[in-house]
Amino acid sequence: MALSPEDAAMRIRRRLRMATAVLCGAALVALTLVTVVDVIGRYLLSYPLPGAAEYTEMLLMAIVFMGLPAVCLDDGHIAVDLFTARLRGVAEKVQTVFARLIVSLVLAVIAWQLWEHAAQLASYNEVTVYLRAPLAPFAKATAVIAGICAVVTFVMALMRLPKGDGGGV
């Protein structure tokens, strides 16, 4: 039996949400391990994990930006719905599309600014203090993720998909 375009989109949406949840979970486990190893090393062995603060910063950035696609796919952005909570039918759908378009625009601006910042970091050959890891690739990766989220949110607005159900994650 062939799926309708909306059902296929919802299935893809659910799978992408699950993939981002798994990636975020893995990064969170890595962050926990870094913290545990650093604390044990620092307080029991008097030898903290070298570069623990930088690992923590990079993993936190990864968690935030890997989680962003799941938030976009769920329509899980922070919202104040004092006036929109009572909307039903066509008015609710128009509001959802309009909100997605605004979110898409904001994410596109964020992606552009992150890309500009990455170019600046690359021009200075900026690296982390302890690990000497170059910062530009991390900034470029966040810019790409924000750009993908902008496109995904825009496509969801055009397709007028129903609001995310939050299921699967």
N, C-alpha and C positions, 0 to 999 in steps of 0.2 A: 504494500500500500504506500503510495507516494505521500510525502509530507507536504503540507501547505507551506508557502514561503514563511509565514509567521511562525509556524511550528518549528521549521528548520532553523530560523533565526533564534528562537527561544532555546533550542537544543544546543546550538553553538554558544550562545550566551552562557548557558549553564556550565558547559565544559570549560570555557575560558575562565569563568569564575572559579571553578574547582582548581584549575591549573595555577591560577594566581594564589589561591589559598594554600596550595601545597608548597609553592615557592616561598611564600611569606613564612609558612610554618618552618621550613628548613632554615631560613635565615634567622628566625627567632630561636630555634634550637642552637644554631651556631653562636648567636649572641649570648645565650645562656651558658654555653660551654666556655666561651671566652671569659665571661664574668666569673664563673666557678673556678676555672684554672687560675685566673689572676688573683682572686681572693685567697685561695688555698696557698698559692705560691707566695703571696705577699705576707700573710699572717702566720702560716705554719712553717714555711721554708725560708722566709726572709728573701725571697727571690720572685718578684712579680713577673708576670708575663710581659716580655718586651713588646712594646707597641700596642698594649691592650687598649689604651684610650683611642688610638687611631682605628683599630679593628672595630671597636664599639661604634665610633662615628660612621664608619663605612657601612656596617651592618644595619644601623638605624636608618641611614639614608636608603639602603636597599629595601628594607621593610616598608618604609613609607611609599617609595616609588613603585615597588612591585605590588603593593596593595591598592594603588590608585586605579588600575584598570578594573579591579573588582568593585570598587566604590562606584565607578562610572557605569559599569554593567548593571549594578543593583539600583541605580538612582539613589545611592546612599549618601549623597552630599548633605551637609548640615543645612537644614531648612527651617525657617520660621513660617508656620502656616496659619497665622492669625486670621487671614482673610480667605486663603485658598482651601482650608480644610472642609468648607461647606460646598465646594464646587462639585458638580456632578455632570455626567454626560459630556456633551461637546465642550462646555466651558473647562472641564477638568482636562480634557485631551489637549485643548489649545494651550492651557497653562503649562502642561507637561512639555509640549513641544517648545514653547517659548523659553521655559527654564533650561531645557537641554541646549538650545541654541546659545543662550547666554553662557552656560557652563563651557560649551565648546569654544566660544570666543575667548573666554578667560584662560582656558587651558592652552589655546593656541598662543596667546600673548606670553604665558609662562614659558612655554616651550621655546619661543623665539628668544626671550630674555636669557633663559638658561643656555641656549646655543651661543649667544653673544658672550656670555660669561665664560663658557668653555673655550671659546676662541681666544679670549683675553688670557685665561690661564695657560693655554698652550703657547701663546706668544711669549710668556714669561718663563716657560718651562717650570711652572709651579709644581712642587712635590710636597708630600707630607713630611713632617719634621723627622720622625724616627724611622719609618719604614722606607722613606724616599720613593714612595709610590706616586706616579704622576696623577695630578688631579683632573686634568682635562678630559680623559676618557670617562671618568665618573660623571662629570658634568654633562658630557655629550650623551651618555646613556640616559640620564634623567631627562634631558631635553627630548630625546627620541620617545621615551615612554610617555611624557606629557603630550607630545605631538600625536602619538597613536591614540591616546585617550581623547584628545580633541576630535580626531577623525571618527572614532567609535561613537562618541556622544552625538556628533553631527549626524552620522548615519542613523543612529537610533531615533533622532528627531525626525529625519526625513521619512523613515519607515513607520513612524508613529507606533512603535512597539509599546505594549502596555508597560506600566511601571514595573521595576524589578520586584520580584517576590521575596528576595532575600534567601531563597531556598538553595540548598547545595553548599552553602558556605557557613 
